[in-house]
């Protein structure tokens, strides 16, 4: 199939597909006599795998590792894959805690603000964000 059809079926842009090729996530497809790339069903399956891994939060570097595990399952252990998953999960949990802290702090200062059309001279939000000397 041509790149346009692959993009449509994978729901990714042509630019993204080309980027994945350049980044080494996908093998460069064979070219037909007319110069068009000829993608296989395996390319589509791989793109869906990459897309799901991205949705789970994995970086392209981590996805490269997952693809390596996927393509050579007999050369890797369950522990290798699980360790990568656990590491990503710990990173996401740390991000969630950081976001919860940010949410709590911002909610507090926003609730302290009375709003209105008066001058922002004595704004609680701006004061809270000023550096403490």
N, C-alpha and C positions, 0 to 999 in steps of 0.2 A: 504494500500500500504506500501511497505517497505521503509526504509530510503533512499536507493539509488534512488528509483523512485521519492520519494518526493524531493530529492535534484535536480534531473534532471528537474522535472516539475517546481520547484520554481527557478531554476537557482542559487541555493545557494549550498555551499559545505556541506558535511556531518558534518564536524567539526563545521560549523556555526549553523547548525540545533541542534546539541548536546549542543552547547553553549547557544542557545536560550532556550532550555529546562532547563539547569542548572540555567540560569538567571531568570527563572520563567516567561518568555514571552509566553511560550507554556506549556500546560499541558503535563505531561508525558503520552505517549500513552499506550494503553493496549498492553500486550505482548501475542503473540500466544503461543500455547503449545510448539513450537520449540524454544521459547525464542526471536524470532524476534519482533521488535516493529511493531505495526499495526496502521498506520496513516490513517486518514479519509480525505475526500475532504475538510472538515472544517479546517483541519490543513494546507492544501495547500492555502486555502483562507486567513487564518490568516497570513501565511508567506508572501503572496503577499501584504497584508496590511502593515506588518512590513517593507518590502522592500520599499514600496512607501513612508512610513513615514521617513525612513532613507534617501531616495533620497531628501525629502523635508527639510532635515537638523535636524530632531528631534533626540535627544540622546536616548539611550536605556531606561533611566529613564523616559523620556517624553513619549516614546512609550508605556511604561508600563501604564502610565496614560491614554493615548489614548485607549489602549486595554480595560482598566477598563471602560472608557466612552462607548466604543463600545459594551461591553458585558452587560452593565446595563444602557442602554439608558434612561429607564424610571426613573432612580434614579439620573440622572445628567441633568444639564441645558445646553442650547445652550451657555449661557454666560461662563460656565466653559470651554467648548471646545474652544470657541472663544478667551478667555483670554490666554489659552495655545498657540494657534496659533499666537496671536498678540505678545506675549512675544518672541516666537521664531523668528518671523519676525523682531522685533526690534533688537534682537541679530545679525541676519544676516545682517541687514542694518548697524549696528555698525562695523561688520567685513568688509563689503564692503568699508566703509569710511576709515578704517584703511589700507586696501589693496591699496586703491587709493592714500593715503598719501605715503605709501611705494613705490608705482609705480612711483609717481611723483619725489620723492627724488632720487631713484635709476636711473631713466631715466636721470635726470639732471647730475648726476656724471658720468654716462656712456658716455653721449654725450660730456662731457668735456674732456674725455680721447682721446688722439690722436692715441693710439694703436702703433703698430710697433714692431720692434725687438730691440729697445734700452733697456737699463737697466731700471728696475722698480724703480730705486732710487728716481725719482721724480714723481711717479705715482699719478695722481689726485684722482683716486678711493681709493687707500690705504690711502692717506692723508685725504680724506674726512671722512674716517671711524675711524681715530685715535681719541681717546678721547681728548676733549678740557680741558686743565688744568687751 
